[in-house]
Amino acid sequence: MIRGVYCLGNPMAVLKPMLEVLNTKGSLWRMDCILQTDYSDMEEGMYSERGIEKILDEDGGLIEFRLCRFNENIDQEVKDYDDFIKSDCTCVILCTDVWHFNIYDKEYDECLKLYEVLKQVELEELKYITDENDGQYTYLI
């Protein structure tokens, strides 16, 4: 079963098409991150779409982050795949070491579309995350 998409590539090339597919409009997002840039003027851990765009527009601002998309109940903790499946969270984007992206999505068609869109981006690696190859033990950064 497809759980999501993994890609290895430049975050400035990956993030915009990724978020266009994952449709930030109308959803609630929670972001936990390690930044090189100080965003202390923003509420810790909670970001609006405008706030996410501000962070993503900063070249080199992000080191690692976890973005969780919710339809409601944004306060749920999503620590691993089991928590993800049981929660109201519909998508988790994990970025580690700046260039590694694990995108977990409960919407199968969205996973397929994301994979096709990311095939158009110059990446070092792109593959589906499946039950068999998923090595991500935690969603925490």
SERO-4910 file (N, C-alpha, C, O; in steps of 0.05 Angstrom, whole numbers):
BEGIN
 pado doro    nc1    nc2    nc3   cac1   cac2   cac3    cc1    cc2    cc3    oc1    oc2    oc3
  Met    A     17    -23      0      0      0      0     18     25      0     38     26     14
  Ile    A     10     45    -15     25     70    -17     18     87      7     -6     92     12
  Arg    A     38     95     22     34    113     45     40    142     38     28    160     50
  Gly    A     57    146     18     64    173     11     86    174    -10     90    155    -25
  Val    A    102    196    -10    123    200    -30    148    210    -15    146    226      3
  Tyr    A    171    199    -24    197    208    -14    211    221    -37    211    211    -59
  Cys    A    224    244    -31    241    256    -51    266    268    -38    265    276    -15
  Leu    A    287    269    -53    312    281    -45    318    303    -66    324    297    -89
  Gly    A    318    328    -57    323    349    -76    323    377    -62    317    379    -39
  Asn    A    330    396    -78    332    424    -69    305    433    -59    285    433    -74
  Pro    A    303    442    -34    277    450    -23    265    474    -38    240    475    -39
  Met    A    280    491    -49    269    514    -64    255    504    -90    237    517   -100
  Ala    A    264    481   -100    252    470   -124    228    452   -117    209    450   -132
  Val    A    229    440    -94    209    419    -86    184    432    -72    162    423    -78
  Leu    A    188    451    -55    166    460    -37    143    473    -52    120    467    -46
  Lys    A    148    490    -71    126    504    -84    107    484    -99     83    484    -94
  Pro    A    118    467   -117     99    448   -130     87    428   -111     64    420   -115
  Met    A    101    421    -89     90    403    -69     66    415    -56     45    403    -54
  Leu    A     68    440    -47     46    453    -33     23    460    -52      1    462    -43
  Glu    A     29    464    -77      7    469    -96    -10    444    -98    -35    446   -100
  Val    A      2    421    -98    -13    395    -99    -28    391    -73    -51    382    -73
  Leu    A    -15    396    -51    -27    390    -25    -47    411    -16    -58    409      6
  Asn    A    -51    431    -32    -74    450    -29    -75    461      0    -91    452     16
  Thr    A    -59    481      5    -59    493     32    -85    510     37    -90    516     60
  Lys    A   -100    516     16   -124    533     19   -145    518     35   -152    495     29
  Gly    A   -155    531     56   -177    520     72   -170    499     92   -187    491    108
  Ser    A   -145    490     92   -137    470    112   -123    484    135   -113    507    132
  Leu    A   -121    470    157   -106    480    180    -79    466    180    -77    442    177
  Trp    A    -58    482    183    -31    471    184    -17    476    210    -21    498    221
  Arg    A     -3    457    220     15    462    243     43    456    235     48    435    222
  Met    A     61    473    242     89    470    234    107    470    259    105    487    276
  Asp    A    124    450    260    145    448    280    171    449    265    174    434    245
  Cys    A    190    466    273    213    469    256    238    477    271    237    487    293
  Ile    A    261    472    258    287    481    267    296    500    245    298    493    222
  Leu    A    300    525    253    305    546    233    332    559    237    343    560    259
  Gln    A    343    569    215    367    586    217    358    615    222    374    631    232
  Thr    A    334    622    215    324    649    216    305    651    240    291    633    246
  Asp    A    305    674    254    288    678    277    261    687    268    258    708    255
  Tyr    A    240    672    275    212    679    269    197    682    295    174    674    297
  Ser    A    210    694    315    198    696    341    173    714    341    158    713    361
  Asp    A    169    729    320    145    745    319    120    729    312     98    739    312
  Met    A    124    703    305    102    686    298     96    667    321    114    659    336
  Glu    A     70    661    324     62    643    346     76    616    343     76    604    321
  Glu    A     88    606    364    103    581    364     86    557    355     65    552    366
  Gly    A     96    543    335     83    518    326     58    521    309     51    501    296
  Met    A     46    544    308     21    547    292     26    568    271     36    590    276
  Tyr    A     19    562    246     25    580    224      1    581    205    -11    560    199
  Ser    A     -5    604    197    -25    607    176    -12    602    149     12    598    148
  Glu    A    -28    601    128    -17    597    101      3    619     95     24    614     84
  Arg    A     -3    644    103     14    666     98     41    662    113     62    669    103
  Gly    A     39    652    138     63    647    153     81    625    140    105    628    140
  Ile    A     68    604    130     83    583    117     97    595     92    121    589     88
  Glu    A     83    611     77     95    623     53    119    641     60    139    641     46
  Lys    A    117    655     82    138    673     91    163    656     97    185    663     89
  Ile    A    160    634    111    182    617    118    194    604     93    219    603     90
  Leu    A    177    595     75    187    581     51    201    600     32    218    592     17
  Asp    A    193    626     33    206    646     16    234    654     25    250    665     10
  Glu    A    241    647     50    267    654     61    287    633     51    285    610     58
  Asp    A    305    641     34    325    623     23    344    613     45    357    629     59
  Gly    A    344    587     50    362    576     70    352    578     98    367    573    117
  Gly    A    326    586    102    316    590    129    310    565    144    313    564    168
  Leu    A    302    544    130    294    519    143    317    499    144    332    497    125
  Ile    A    319    485    166    338    463    168    322    437    168    326    419    152
  Glu    A    303    435    187    285    412    189    257    422    196    255    441    211
  Phe    A    237    408    186    210    416    194    191    393    191    195    374    177
  Arg    A    168    396    205    146    377    203    121    395    199    115    411    216
  Leu    A    107    391    177     82    404    172     60    384    173     61    363    160
  Cys    A     39    389    189     16    371    191     -9    386    182    -15    407    192
  Arg    A    -24    373    164    -48    386    153    -72    372    167    -74    348    168
  Phe    A    -90    389    177   -114    380    191   -139    392    178   -137    414    167
  Asn    A   -161    378    179   -187    390    173   -198    404    197   -213    424    195
  Glu    A   -192    393    221   -200    404    247   -182    392    268   -166    375    262
  Asn    A   -186    400    293   -171    389    316   -141    389    312   -128    368    312
  Ile    A   -130    413    307   -102    417    301    -84    410    325    -59    408    321
  Asp    A    -95    407    349    -78    402    372    -70    373    376    -55    367    395
  Gln    A    -77    355    358    -70    327    361    -40    324    355    -29    337    337
  Glu    A    -27    307    371      1    301    366      4    277    347    -10    257    351
  Val    A     20    279    327     25    258    308     54    250    310     71    263    298
  Lys    A     60    229    325     87    221    330     98    200    311    122    198    307
  Asp    A     80    184    299     88    163    281     65    156    262     44    168    263
  Tyr    A     69    136    245     49    128    225     23    119    238      2    126    228
  Asp    A     25    104    260      0     95    273    -16    119    284    -40    119    281
  Asp    A     -3    139    296    -16    163    305    -29    177    281    -52    187    283
  Phe    A    -15    178    259    -25    191    235    -50    179    225    -70    193    219
  Ile    A    -51    153    223    -74    138    213    -98    142    231   -121    144    222
  Lys    A    -94    144    257   -116    146    277   -125    175    281   -147    180    292
  Ser    A   -110    194    271   -115    223    277   -133    236    256   -139    224    235
  Asp    A   -139    261    261   -153    278    241   -133    290    221   -141    304    202
  Cys    A   -108    285    225    -87    295    207    -90    281    180    -92    256    178
  Thr    A    -89    296    158    -93    285    132    -67    283    116    -66    269     96
  Cys    A    -46    298    125    -21    298    110      1    306    130     -2    324    146
  Val    A     24    293    127     48    301    142     71    304    122     76    286    106
  Ile    A     85    327    124    109    332    108    132    334    127    132    351    145
  Leu    A    151    316    124    175    316    141    199    324    123    203    312    102
  Cys    A    214    344    132    238    351    118    261    348    138    260    360    160
  Thr    A    281    332    131    304    329    148    329    335    131    330    330    107
  Asp    A    349    346    145    374    353    132    370    370    107    384    367     88
  Val    A    350    387    108    343    407     87    333    394     62    313    405     50
  Trp    A    344    373     52    338    362     25    321    337     25    311    329      3
  His    A    316    324     47    302    298     48    273    303     56    267    315     77
  Phe    A    254    295     39    225    299     43    211    273     44    212    257     25
  Asn    A    196    268     66    177    246     68    149    258     70    144    273     89
  Ile    A    132    252     50    105    264     50     86    241     53     84    224     35
  Tyr    A     71    240     75     51    220     81     24    233     76     19    255     86
  Asp    A      6    219     62    -19    231     54    -41    209     55    -37    188     44
  Lys    A    -63    215     68    -85    195     69   -101    194     43   -116    175     39
  Glu    A    -98    214     26   -112    215      1    -95    202    -21    -76    215    -31
  Tyr    A   -102    178    -29    -87    163    -48    -83    178    -74    -61    179    -85
  Asp    A   -104    190    -85   -102    204   -110    -83    228   -108    -69    235   -128
  Glu    A    -82    240    -85    -64    263    -81    -35    253    -81    -17    267    -91
  Cys    A    -30    229    -70     -3    217    -71      6    213   -100     28    219   -108
  Leu    A    -12    202   -116     -5    196   -144      0    222   -159     19    224   -174
  Lys    A    -17    242   -154    -13    269   -167     13    281   -159     28    292   -175
  Leu    A     19    280   -133     44    292   -123     68    279   -136     87    292   -143
  Tyr    A     68    252   -138     90    238   -151     94    247   -179    117    252   -188
  Glu    A     72    250   -194     74    259   -222     84    287   -225    100    293   -242
  Val    A     76    305   -207     86    333   -207    115    333   -200    131    348   -213
  Leu    A    124    318   -180    152    318   -172    170    305   -193    194    310   -193
  Lys    A    159    288   -210    175    277   -232    185    299   -251    205    296   -265
  Gln    A    171    322   -251    179    345   -269    201    362   -256    212    379   -269
  Val    A    207    357   -230    227    373   -216    253    358   -217    253    333   -215
  Glu    A    275    372   -219    301    359   -219    308    350   -191    314    366   -173
  Leu    A    307    323   -187    311    311   -161    333    290   -162    339    280   -184
  Glu    A    346    285   -140    365    264   -139    352    237   -135    362    216   -144
  Glu    A    328    237   -122    314    212   -117    284    217   -114    277    238   -102
  Leu    A    268    199   -124    238    201   -121    227    173   -120    233    157   -138
  Lys    A    211    167   -100    199    141    -98    174    142    -80    171    161    -64
  Tyr    A    157    123    -84    134    120    -66    143    109    -39    161     92    -39
  Ile    A    131    118    -18    135    105      8    112     84     11     89     91      8
  Thr    A    120     60     16    101     38     18    104     24     45    122     30     61
  Asp    A     86      6     51     88    -10     75    115    -25     77    126    -28     98
  Glu    A    125    -34     54    149    -50     53    175    -33     56    194    -43     68
  Asn    A    175     -9     46    201      6     47    201     30     66    221     45     67
  Asp    A    180     34     82    179     57    100    198     52    124    193     35    141
  Gly    A    219     68    125    238     66    147    235     88    167    252     90    185
  Gln    A    215    104    165    211    127    183    197    117    208    173    110    208
  Tyr    A    212    117    230    201    106    255    186    127    272    169    121    288
  Thr    A    193    153    268    181    174    283    176    198    264    190    202    245
  Tyr    A    155    213    271    149    237    255    159    262    270    153    284    261
  Leu    A    173    258    292    182    281    308    209    290    297    225    275    287
  Ile    A    213    317    299    239    328    291    254    337    316    277    347    314
***
